[in-house]
Amino acid sequence: QVQLVESGGDSVQTGGSLKLSCVASATPAIYYAAWFRQAPGKEHEGLAAISNTGDTIYADSVKGRFTVSQDNAKNTFYLLMNNLEPDDSASYYCAADTRKTVPLSRLALLNPSYYNSWGQGTQVTVSS
């Protein structure tokens, strides 16, 4: 497993933007990383994933508003969130796979069971 630390959560108004960061320990190597969120009473929702080669996939709910990226030199992953809505309010988590597991499909990368490392989360609150 790899250690992950998220930051960047905040309270914003509808239409605002936030950029979340996830810093990973240098080892072991990460093959896929993803962002999830969990609102009270709801399950983890996969938002976006990125491979170590930069391939990305997004959930339909955030496509066009959220952008996942990485800075390999800094071992850091990002989630840029634009045009935020109250329904985006949740705890946001980054996750990583260090086992080089071959996903059964691209959509599997948005399933929390794919990942073996998780951060502690950062809170995002969007007010109307």
C-alpha positions in Angstrom: 0.0 0.0 0.0 0.9 3.6 -0.5 0.3 6.5 1.9 -2.1 9.2 0.5 -2.9 12.6 1.9 -5.6 14.8 0.5 -6.0 18.5 0.8 -7.8 21.4 -0.7 -11.3 20.9 0.5 -13.2 24.0 1.4 -16.6 25.7 1.5 -17.6 27.4 -1.7 -20.7 28.8 -3.3 -22.6 27.3 -6.2 -20.7 27.9 -9.4 -17.3 28.1 -7.6 -14.2 26.0 -8.2 -11.8 24.0 -6.0 -8.6 22.0 -6.7 -8.0 19.0 -4.6 -4.5 17.6 -4.1 -3.4 14.1 -3.1 0.2 13.6 -2.2 1.4 10.0 -2.4 4.5 8.5 -0.7 7.3 7.8 -3.1 6.9 4.1 -3.0 5.4 1.7 -4.0 4.7 2.7 -7.5 1.1 3.7 -8.4 -0.4 2.3 -11.6 -3.9 3.9 -11.3 -5.2 6.6 -9.0 -8.7 7.8 -8.6 -10.9 10.3 -6.9 -14.1 9.2 -5.0 -16.6 11.1 -2.9 -19.0 10.0 -0.2 -22.0 12.1 1.0 -23.7 11.3 4.3 -25.8 8.1 3.9 -24.5 7.3 0.5 -21.9 4.9 -0.9 -18.6 5.9 -2.4 -19.0 7.4 -5.8 -16.2 7.0 -8.3 -15.5 10.4 -10.1 -12.3 10.1 -12.1 -9.3 7.9 -12.5 -5.9 8.3 -14.1 -3.3 5.8 -15.1 0.5 6.3 -14.7 0.6 7.0 -18.4 -2.0 9.7 -18.2 -5.1 7.9 -19.5 -8.2 9.2 -17.8 -11.8 8.2 -17.3 -14.6 10.2 -15.8 -18.0 9.4 -14.4 -20.9 10.9 -16.4 -22.0 13.0 -13.4 -18.8 15.0 -13.5 -17.6 14.8 -17.1 -16.9 18.3 -18.4 -16.8 19.9 -14.9 -14.0 17.9 -13.2 -10.5 17.3 -14.4 -8.0 14.7 -13.0 -4.3 15.3 -13.5 -1.0 14.3 -12.0 2.5 15.6 -11.4 4.7 12.5 -11.3 7.7 14.5 -10.2 5.8 15.6 -7.1 4.0 12.2 -6.6 0.8 14.3 -6.5 -2.6 13.8 -8.1 -5.2 16.6 -8.6 -8.9 17.0 -9.1 -9.9 20.3 -10.5 -13.6 20.9 -9.9 -15.5 23.7 -11.7 -19.1 24.9 -11.6 -19.7 23.2 -8.3 -23.2 22.5 -7.2 -24.7 21.7 -3.8 -25.0 18.0 -4.8 -21.2 18.0 -5.0 -21.0 18.4 -1.2 -19.2 15.4 0.2 -16.0 14.0 1.6 -13.6 13.5 -1.2 -11.0 10.7 -1.2 -8.1 9.8 -3.4 -7.3 6.1 -3.9 -4.5 4.2 -5.6 -3.6 0.8 -6.9 -0.1 -0.4 -6.4 -0.7 -4.0 -7.4 -0.8 -3.4 -11.2 -4.1 -5.2 -11.3 -5.5 -5.4 -14.8 -9.0 -3.9 -14.7 -11.8 -6.0 -16.2 -13.1 -2.8 -17.9 -12.4 0.9 -17.9 -15.5 1.4 -15.7 -13.8 -0.9 -13.1 -11.4 2.0 -12.4 -14.4 3.9 -10.9 -15.2 1.0 -8.5 -13.7 1.5 -5.0 -13.0 -2.3 -4.8 -10.2 -1.9 -7.4 -8.0 0.2 -5.1 -5.8 -0.9 -2.2 -4.8 2.4 -0.8 -6.9 5.3 0.5 -6.4 8.7 1.9 -8.3 10.1 4.9 -10.5 12.5 2.9 -11.1 16.2 2.6 -14.4 17.9 3.0 -16.1 19.9 0.2 -19.2 21.9 1.0 -21.1 23.8 -1.7 -23.8 26.3 -0.6 -26.5 27.7 -2.8 
